[in-house]
Structures are given as C-alpha cells and as structure tokens.
Amino acid sequence: KGTTVLGQVQYDAKDTVCRSNLGQVRASLLIQQSANDEKFPDSIESTNLGKDFYQCPLGKEKYLYDPTTGKVTCPHPGHEKF
C-alpha cells in the first residue's frame, strides 16, 4: 500500500483497474462459453482483450484461470475477493 496520500490514491486506482480487468475477462469468457456449446475456452488469452487484461496491474502476477469452471482470480495479496 502507498504510504502517502498520493501513493494510496495510486494504489487504490490500480485496485480498481484490477477489478475492472477481471470483470472484462469474465464477461468475455461467458460470451465465448455461450457461443461454444457451453464450454469455456482453454485459456483467457483466447478472449483477445490484450496482454494488460491478463495480469494484476499492481504486482504483475498473471491471473489464475480454471477452464473447467471459467473462474478467474487475482493472486495478488489483498485481491483474493475481487
């Protein structure tokens, strides 16, 4: 977390970007699932959203994806509930 007001604002903004990215990826996966006989794609990269959508903007950890359930999560500490 940021230790100054500006640092905290920047940290909070990146939290918001992470939530937004996850929402975009999840929505794209649902669209692909419905168009593909209810089967989720093998990778989140198949959504073709762009490389910045597949990792956390804070820690740069790659998002975790389970193609059997379509679940996408962020492994960054504090982002487990996103």
Chimera marker file (.cmm) of the C-alpha trace (Angstrom):
<marker_set name="trace">
<marker id="1" x="0.000" y="0.000" z="0.000" r="1" g="1" b="0" radius="0.5"/>
<marker id="2" x="1.019" y="3.595" z="-0.527" r="1" g="1" b="0" radius="0.5"/>
<marker id="3" x="2.416" y="5.439" z="2.480" r="1" g="1" b="0" radius="0.5"/>
<marker id="4" x="1.494" y="8.925" z="1.279" r="1" g="1" b="0" radius="0.5"/>
<marker id="5" x="-1.883" y="10.253" z="0.222" r="1" g="1" b="0" radius="0.5"/>
<marker id="6" x="-0.751" y="10.257" z="-3.407" r="1" g="1" b="0" radius="0.5"/>
<marker id="7" x="0.674" y="6.757" z="-3.064" r="1" g="1" b="0" radius="0.5"/>
<marker id="8" x="-2.595" y="5.499" z="-1.554" r="1" g="1" b="0" radius="0.5"/>
<marker id="9" x="-4.617" y="7.078" z="-4.367" r="1" g="1" b="0" radius="0.5"/>
<marker id="10" x="-2.401" y="5.414" z="-6.974" r="1" g="1" b="0" radius="0.5"/>
<marker id="11" x="-2.688" y="2.068" z="-5.170" r="1" g="1" b="0" radius="0.5"/>
<marker id="12" x="-6.487" y="2.379" z="-4.979" r="1" g="1" b="0" radius="0.5"/>
<marker id="13" x="-6.640" y="3.249" z="-8.684" r="1" g="1" b="0" radius="0.5"/>
<marker id="14" x="-4.708" y="0.095" z="-9.571" r="1" g="1" b="0" radius="0.5"/>
<marker id="15" x="-7.094" y="-1.917" z="-7.368" r="1" g="1" b="0" radius="0.5"/>
<marker id="16" x="-9.950" y="-0.512" z="-9.442" r="1" g="1" b="0" radius="0.5"/>
<marker id="17" x="-8.172" y="-1.387" z="-12.693" r="1" g="1" b="0" radius="0.5"/>
<marker id="18" x="-7.651" y="-4.956" z="-11.446" r="1" g="1" b="0" radius="0.5"/>
<marker id="19" x="-11.360" y="-5.325" z="-10.601" r="1" g="1" b="0" radius="0.5"/>
<marker id="20" x="-12.292" y="-3.905" z="-13.992" r="1" g="1" b="0" radius="0.5"/>
<marker id="21" x="-9.886" y="-6.198" z="-15.862" r="1" g="1" b="0" radius="0.5"/>
<marker id="22" x="-11.263" y="-9.249" z="-14.074" r="1" g="1" b="0" radius="0.5"/>
<marker id="23" x="-14.815" y="-8.170" z="-14.923" r="1" g="1" b="0" radius="0.5"/>
<marker id="24" x="-13.938" y="-7.717" z="-18.590" r="1" g="1" b="0" radius="0.5"/>
<marker id="25" x="-12.208" y="-11.095" z="-18.782" r="1" g="1" b="0" radius="0.5"/>
<marker id="26" x="-15.099" y="-12.845" z="-17.021" r="1" g="1" b="0" radius="0.5"/>
<marker id="27" x="-17.669" y="-11.246" z="-19.324" r="1" g="1" b="0" radius="0.5"/>
<marker id="28" x="-15.651" y="-12.226" z="-22.399" r="1" g="1" b="0" radius="0.5"/>
<marker id="29" x="-15.329" y="-15.803" z="-21.145" r="1" g="1" b="0" radius="0.5"/>
<marker id="30" x="-19.097" y="-16.023" z="-20.624" r="1" g="1" b="0" radius="0.5"/>
<marker id="31" x="-19.705" y="-14.781" z="-24.158" r="1" g="1" b="0" radius="0.5"/>
<marker id="32" x="-17.289" y="-17.372" z="-25.534" r="1" g="1" b="0" radius="0.5"/>
<marker id="33" x="-18.872" y="-20.072" z="-23.384" r="1" g="1" b="0" radius="0.5"/>
<marker id="34" x="-22.359" y="-19.376" z="-24.723" r="1" g="1" b="0" radius="0.5"/>
<marker id="35" x="-21.036" y="-19.326" z="-28.289" r="1" g="1" b="0" radius="0.5"/>
<marker id="36" x="-19.061" y="-22.556" z="-27.821" r="1" g="1" b="0" radius="0.5"/>
<marker id="37" x="-21.682" y="-25.101" z="-26.717" r="1" g="1" b="0" radius="0.5"/>
<marker id="38" x="-21.364" y="-24.045" z="-23.048" r="1" g="1" b="0" radius="0.5"/>
<marker id="39" x="-17.650" y="-24.921" z="-22.917" r="1" g="1" b="0" radius="0.5"/>
<marker id="40" x="-15.209" y="-22.361" z="-21.552" r="1" g="1" b="0" radius="0.5"/>
<marker id="41" x="-12.133" y="-21.616" z="-23.686" r="1" g="1" b="0" radius="0.5"/>
<marker id="42" x="-8.848" y="-23.315" z="-22.794" r="1" g="1" b="0" radius="0.5"/>
<marker id="43" x="-7.104" y="-20.018" z="-21.951" r="1" g="1" b="0" radius="0.5"/>
<marker id="44" x="-8.103" y="-16.468" z="-21.044" r="1" g="1" b="0" radius="0.5"/>
<marker id="45" x="-5.857" y="-15.197" z="-23.832" r="1" g="1" b="0" radius="0.5"/>
<marker id="46" x="-8.417" y="-16.511" z="-26.312" r="1" g="1" b="0" radius="0.5"/>
<marker id="47" x="-10.621" y="-13.549" z="-25.319" r="1" g="1" b="0" radius="0.5"/>
<marker id="48" x="-8.189" y="-11.321" z="-27.294" r="1" g="1" b="0" radius="0.5"/>
<marker id="49" x="-8.566" y="-8.416" z="-24.867" r="1" g="1" b="0" radius="0.5"/>
<marker id="50" x="-4.858" y="-7.601" z="-24.800" r="1" g="1" b="0" radius="0.5"/>
<marker id="51" x="-1.983" y="-8.612" z="-22.558" r="1" g="1" b="0" radius="0.5"/>
<marker id="52" x="-2.699" y="-5.935" z="-19.933" r="1" g="1" b="0" radius="0.5"/>
<marker id="53" x="-6.016" y="-7.638" z="-19.151" r="1" g="1" b="0" radius="0.5"/>
<marker id="54" x="-4.400" y="-10.896" z="-18.064" r="1" g="1" b="0" radius="0.5"/>
<marker id="55" x="-2.280" y="-9.727" z="-15.139" r="1" g="1" b="0" radius="0.5"/>
<marker id="56" x="-2.657" y="-7.655" z="-11.991" r="1" g="1" b="0" radius="0.5"/>
<marker id="57" x="-1.620" y="-4.032" z="-12.532" r="1" g="1" b="0" radius="0.5"/>
<marker id="58" x="-0.089" y="-3.894" z="-9.041" r="1" g="1" b="0" radius="0.5"/>
<marker id="59" x="2.094" y="-6.977" z="-8.728" r="1" g="1" b="0" radius="0.5"/>
<marker id="60" x="2.097" y="-8.037" z="-12.393" r="1" g="1" b="0" radius="0.5"/>
<marker id="61" x="1.067" y="-11.573" z="-11.359" r="1" g="1" b="0" radius="0.5"/>
<marker id="62" x="-0.742" y="-13.453" z="-14.081" r="1" g="1" b="0" radius="0.5"/>
<marker id="63" x="-4.429" y="-14.027" z="-13.358" r="1" g="1" b="0" radius="0.5"/>
<marker id="64" x="-5.358" y="-17.587" z="-12.465" r="1" g="1" b="0" radius="0.5"/>
<marker id="65" x="-7.893" y="-19.261" z="-14.735" r="1" g="1" b="0" radius="0.5"/>
<marker id="66" x="-9.688" y="-22.593" z="-14.409" r="1" g="1" b="0" radius="0.5"/>
<marker id="67" x="-11.114" y="-23.563" z="-17.819" r="1" g="1" b="0" radius="0.5"/>
<marker id="68" x="-13.335" y="-26.262" z="-16.304" r="1" g="1" b="0" radius="0.5"/>
<marker id="69" x="-15.306" y="-23.703" z="-14.256" r="1" g="1" b="0" radius="0.5"/>
<marker id="70" x="-14.469" y="-20.443" z="-16.034" r="1" g="1" b="0" radius="0.5"/>
<marker id="71" x="-13.311" y="-18.931" z="-12.734" r="1" g="1" b="0" radius="0.5"/>
<marker id="72" x="-10.707" y="-16.154" z="-12.955" r="1" g="1" b="0" radius="0.5"/>
<marker id="73" x="-8.942" y="-14.829" z="-9.853" r="1" g="1" b="0" radius="0.5"/>
<marker id="74" x="-6.112" y="-12.464" z="-8.999" r="1" g="1" b="0" radius="0.5"/>
<marker id="75" x="-3.296" y="-13.961" z="-6.895" r="1" g="1" b="0" radius="0.5"/>
<marker id="76" x="-2.073" y="-10.567" z="-5.617" r="1" g="1" b="0" radius="0.5"/>
<marker id="77" x="-2.281" y="-10.301" z="-1.813" r="1" g="1" b="0" radius="0.5"/>
<marker id="78" x="-5.478" y="-8.468" z="-0.905" r="1" g="1" b="0" radius="0.5"/>
<marker id="79" x="-7.157" y="-9.179" z="-4.234" r="1" g="1" b="0" radius="0.5"/>
<marker id="80" x="-8.460" y="-12.636" z="-3.360" r="1" g="1" b="0" radius="0.5"/>
<marker id="81" x="-12.055" y="-11.388" z="-3.169" r="1" g="1" b="0" radius="0.5"/>
<marker id="82" x="-12.047" y="-9.499" z="-6.476" r="1" g="1" b="0" radius="0.5"/>
<link id1="1" id2="2" r="1" g="1" b="0" radius="0.2"/>
<link id1="2" id2="3" r="1" g="1" b="0" radius="0.2"/>
<link id1="3" id2="4" r="1" g="1" b="0" radius="0.2"/>
<link id1="4" id2="5" r="1" g="1" b="0" radius="0.2"/>
<link id1="5" id2="6" r="1" g="1" b="0" radius="0.2"/>
<link id1="6" id2="7" r="1" g="1" b="0" radius="0.2"/>
<link id1="7" id2="8" r="1" g="1" b="0" radius="0.2"/>
<link id1="8" id2="9" r="1" g="1" b="0" radius="0.2"/>
<link id1="9" id2="10" r="1" g="1" b="0" radius="0.2"/>
<link id1="10" id2="11" r="1" g="1" b="0" radius="0.2"/>
<link id1="11" id2="12" r="1" g="1" b="0" radius="0.2"/>
<link id1="12" id2="13" r="1" g="1" b="0" radius="0.2"/>
<link id1="13" id2="14" r="1" g="1" b="0" radius="0.2"/>
<link id1="14" id2="15" r="1" g="1" b="0" radius="0.2"/>
<link id1="15" id2="16" r="1" g="1" b="0" radius="0.2"/>
<link id1="16" id2="17" r="1" g="1" b="0" radius="0.2"/>
<link id1="17" id2="18" r="1" g="1" b="0" radius="0.2"/>
<link id1="18" id2="19" r="1" g="1" b="0" radius="0.2"/>
<link id1="19" id2="20" r="1" g="1" b="0" radius="0.2"/>
<link id1="20" id2="21" r="1" g="1" b="0" radius="0.2"/>
<link id1="21" id2="22" r="1" g="1" b="0" radius="0.2"/>
<link id1="22" id2="23" r="1" g="1" b="0" radius="0.2"/>
<link id1="23" id2="24" r="1" g="1" b="0" radius="0.2"/>
<link id1="24" id2="25" r="1" g="1" b="0" radius="0.2"/>
<link id1="25" id2="26" r="1" g="1" b="0" radius="0.2"/>
<link id1="26" id2="27" r="1" g="1" b="0" radius="0.2"/>
<link id1="27" id2="28" r="1" g="1" b="0" radius="0.2"/>
<link id1="28" id2="29" r="1" g="1" b="0" radius="0.2"/>
<link id1="29" id2="30" r="1" g="1" b="0" radius="0.2"/>
<link id1="30" id2="31" r="1" g="1" b="0" radius="0.2"/>
<link id1="31" id2="32" r="1" g="1" b="0" radius="0.2"/>
<link id1="32" id2="33" r="1" g="1" b="0" radius="0.2"/>
<link id1="33" id2="34" r="1" g="1" b="0" radius="0.2"/>
<link id1="34" id2="35" r="1" g="1" b="0" radius="0.2"/>
<link id1="35" id2="36" r="1" g="1" b="0" radius="0.2"/>
<link id1="36" id2="37" r="1" g="1" b="0" radius="0.2"/>
<link id1="37" id2="38" r="1" g="1" b="0" radius="0.2"/>
<link id1="38" id2="39" r="1" g="1" b="0" radius="0.2"/>
<link id1="39" id2="40" r="1" g="1" b="0" radius="0.2"/>
<link id1="40" id2="41" r="1" g="1" b="0" radius="0.2"/>
<link id1="41" id2="42" r="1" g="1" b="0" radius="0.2"/>
<link id1="42" id2="43" r="1" g="1" b="0" radius="0.2"/>
<link id1="43" id2="44" r="1" g="1" b="0" radius="0.2"/>
<link id1="44" id2="45" r="1" g="1" b="0" radius="0.2"/>
<link id1="45" id2="46" r="1" g="1" b="0" radius="0.2"/>
<link id1="46" id2="47" r="1" g="1" b="0" radius="0.2"/>
<link id1="47" id2="48" r="1" g="1" b="0" radius="0.2"/>
<link id1="48" id2="49" r="1" g="1" b="0" radius="0.2"/>
<link id1="49" id2="50" r="1" g="1" b="0" radius="0.2"/>
<link id1="50" id2="51" r="1" g="1" b="0" radius="0.2"/>
<link id1="51" id2="52" r="1" g="1" b="0" radius="0.2"/>
<link id1="52" id2="53" r="1" g="1" b="0" radius="0.2"/>
<link id1="53" id2="54" r="1" g="1" b="0" radius="0.2"/>
<link id1="54" id2="55" r="1" g="1" b="0" radius="0.2"/>
<link id1="55" id2="56" r="1" g="1" b="0" radius="0.2"/>
<link id1="56" id2="57" r="1" g="1" b="0" radius="0.2"/>
<link id1="57" id2="58" r="1" g="1" b="0" radius="0.2"/>
<link id1="58" id2="59" r="1" g="1" b="0" radius="0.2"/>
<link id1="59" id2="60" r="1" g="1" b="0" radius="0.2"/>
<link id1="60" id2="61" r="1" g="1" b="0" radius="0.2"/>
<link id1="61" id2="62" r="1" g="1" b="0" radius="0.2"/>
<link id1="62" id2="63" r="1" g="1" b="0" radius="0.2"/>
<link id1="63" id2="64" r="1" g="1" b="0" radius="0.2"/>
<link id1="64" id2="65" r="1" g="1" b="0" radius="0.2"/>
<link id1="65" id2="66" r="1" g="1" b="0" radius="0.2"/>
<link id1="66" id2="67" r="1" g="1" b="0" radius="0.2"/>
<link id1="67" id2="68" r="1" g="1" b="0" radius="0.2"/>
<link id1="68" id2="69" r="1" g="1" b="0" radius="0.2"/>
<link id1="69" id2="70" r="1" g="1" b="0" radius="0.2"/>
<link id1="70" id2="71" r="1" g="1" b="0" radius="0.2"/>
<link id1="71" id2="72" r="1" g="1" b="0" radius="0.2"/>
<link id1="72" id2="73" r="1" g="1" b="0" radius="0.2"/>
<link id1="73" id2="74" r="1" g="1" b="0" radius="0.2"/>
<link id1="74" id2="75" r="1" g="1" b="0" radius="0.2"/>
<link id1="75" id2="76" r="1" g="1" b="0" radius="0.2"/>
<link id1="76" id2="77" r="1" g="1" b="0" radius="0.2"/>
<link id1="77" id2="78" r="1" g="1" b="0" radius="0.2"/>
<link id1="78" id2="79" r="1" g="1" b="0" radius="0.2"/>
<link id1="79" id2="80" r="1" g="1" b="0" radius="0.2"/>
<link id1="80" id2="81" r="1" g="1" b="0" radius="0.2"/>
<link id1="81" id2="82" r="1" g="1" b="0" radius="0.2"/>
</marker_set>
